[in-house]
Amino acid sequence: TLFRSAIARAALDFLPHGGGSIFLDAGTTINAFAELIGQQYPQGQFNIVSNSLPIALSLAGSGVPDVQLLGGTVRAITQAVVGDTALRTLALMRADVAFIGTNALSVDHGLSTADAQEAAIKTAMVTNARTVVVLCDSTKLGNDYLVSFASLDEIDVLITDSGAPESIVSELSQHGIEVVLAEA
């Protein structure tokens, strides 16, 4: 979407200052964000861990040196790595910032997705990061999918677009979430 690149650009502000470690979840908006990292930080100030085959390939293709692709089973539809091996690896890690995509975000159900295996990876990233930044366009706000992988209390920042309903933005702010409206 038009907002995908704006949301990705806004996410650059939340990279750890002076370098550090980041988790990059699978998804189209996170992929757009990873492309920007590859363009703007090709010398690699960050230790990057991802479960996304396209993101790992994009970053490696940009010459970014510290990219770790989690091992496990690759889901054909999303090209995301899932399963016990990836979960065990994530359990040993602690990232400064996790950048997470979601299929849906609601006040009641939190962040959710349709696939339980992808949800488990997302949960592990959220749990093992000091700061959680969610990249989510406004069309996903107020929606629910089958599997909740994080509550609102676990989110530090939501980057969305100007189409976000004011009522939801207000409620998220009341939960202590910093809401950033990216301009297209």
C-alpha positions in Angstrom: 0.0 0.0 0.0 0.9 3.7 -0.2 1.3 3.8 3.5 3.7 0.8 3.7 6.8 2.8 2.8 5.7 5.7 5.0 5.4 3.3 8.0 8.7 1.7 7.1 10.4 5.2 7.0 8.9 6.2 10.4 10.3 2.9 11.9 13.9 4.0 11.2 13.5 6.4 14.1 13.2 3.5 16.5 16.4 1.6 15.6 18.7 1.4 18.6 21.0 4.5 18.6 24.6 3.7 18.0 23.8 0.1 17.0 22.4 -2.9 18.8 20.3 -5.9 18.2 17.0 -6.1 16.5 14.4 -8.8 15.7 12.6 -8.4 12.3 9.4 -10.4 12.0 8.1 -11.6 8.7 5.6 -9.5 6.7 5.3 -7.0 3.8 5.7 -3.9 5.9 8.6 -5.3 7.8 10.1 -6.3 4.5 9.8 -2.7 3.3 11.5 -1.6 6.5 14.3 -4.1 6.0 15.0 -2.7 2.5 15.5 0.7 4.0 17.9 -0.7 6.6 19.9 -2.3 3.8 20.0 1.0 1.9 20.8 3.3 4.9 23.0 1.0 7.0 24.8 -1.4 4.6 27.9 -1.4 6.8 25.7 -3.0 9.5 25.4 -1.2 12.8 22.9 -3.8 13.9 22.9 -7.4 14.8 19.7 -8.5 12.9 17.7 -11.7 13.6 14.8 -12.6 11.4 12.5 -15.5 10.7 11.8 -14.2 7.2 13.6 -15.7 4.2 12.9 -12.7 1.9 14.2 -10.2 4.6 17.4 -12.2 5.2 18.1 -12.4 1.5 17.3 -8.7 1.0 19.6 -7.6 3.8 22.4 -10.0 2.8 22.0 -8.8 -0.8 22.6 -5.2 0.4 25.8 -6.4 2.1 24.6 -6.1 5.7 27.1 -8.3 7.6 25.2 -9.3 10.7 22.0 -11.1 9.6 20.9 -14.3 11.3 18.1 -16.2 9.7 16.4 -18.5 12.3 16.4 -22.2 11.4 13.3 -24.3 11.2 10.4 -25.0 8.8 9.7 -22.5 6.0 6.0 -21.8 5.5 5.4 -21.7 1.7 2.7 -18.9 1.8 4.7 -16.3 3.8 8.3 -17.7 3.5 8.5 -17.3 7.3 10.6 -19.8 9.3 8.5 -21.4 12.1 8.8 -24.3 14.5 10.6 -25.6 17.6 14.2 -24.9 16.3 13.4 -21.2 15.7 11.6 -21.0 19.1 14.5 -22.6 21.0 17.0 -20.2 19.3 14.9 -17.1 20.1 14.6 -18.2 23.8 18.4 -17.8 24.1 18.3 -14.2 22.7 17.5 -10.7 23.9 17.1 -7.9 21.3 17.1 -4.2 22.0 14.1 -3.7 19.6 11.6 -6.1 18.0 9.9 -4.8 14.9 6.7 -6.8 14.6 4.0 -7.0 11.9 0.5 -8.1 12.6 -2.6 -9.1 10.6 -4.9 -7.4 13.1 -4.9 -5.3 16.2 -7.8 -4.7 18.6 -8.1 -3.5 22.1 -9.7 -6.7 23.3 -7.6 -9.3 21.4 -4.3 -7.4 21.1 -2.2 -8.4 18.1 -3.3 -11.4 16.2 -2.7 -13.5 13.1 -4.3 -16.6 11.5 -1.4 -19.0 11.9 -0.5 -20.5 15.3 3.1 -21.3 14.3 3.8 -17.8 13.1 2.1 -16.4 16.2 4.5 -18.5 18.4 7.5 -16.9 16.7 6.0 -13.4 17.1 5.3 -14.0 20.8 8.9 -15.1 21.4 10.2 -12.0 19.6 7.9 -9.7 21.7 8.9 -11.5 24.9 12.6 -11.4 24.3 12.9 -7.7 23.2 13.4 -4.7 25.5 11.3 -2.5 23.2 8.4 -3.7 20.9 7.6 -1.6 17.8 4.5 -2.7 15.8 4.2 -1.7 12.1 0.6 -1.9 11.2 -1.4 0.0 8.6 -4.8 1.4 9.6 -6.9 -1.2 7.7 -5.8 -3.8 10.3 -6.9 -1.8 13.4 -10.1 -2.9 15.1 -9.8 -6.4 13.6 -9.2 -9.8 15.1 -7.7 -13.0 13.8 -7.7 -16.4 15.4 -4.5 -16.4 17.4 -3.5 -13.6 19.7 0.2 -13.3 20.1 0.7 -10.2 22.2 -1.4 -8.0 24.5 -1.5 -4.2 24.3 0.6 -4.1 27.5 3.5 -5.7 25.6 3.6 -3.0 22.9 5.7 0.1 23.3 5.2 1.8 19.9 2.6 1.4 17.2 3.5 2.9 13.8 0.4 3.2 11.6 -1.0 5.7 9.1 -3.3 8.7 9.1 -6.3 6.5 8.3 -6.2 5.2 11.9 -9.6 5.7 13.7 -9.2 8.4 16.4 -11.1 6.3 18.9 -8.6 3.4 18.6 -5.5 5.8 18.6 -6.9 7.3 21.8 -7.5 3.9 23.5 -4.0 2.7 22.5 -2.5 5.9 23.9 -4.4 5.3 27.2 -2.6 1.9 27.3 0.7 3.7 27.3 1.5 3.0 23.7 3.3 5.7 21.7 1.2 5.9 18.5 3.1 7.3 15.4 1.0 8.3 12.4 3.2 8.1 9.4 2.5 10.5 6.5 2.3 9.0 3.0 
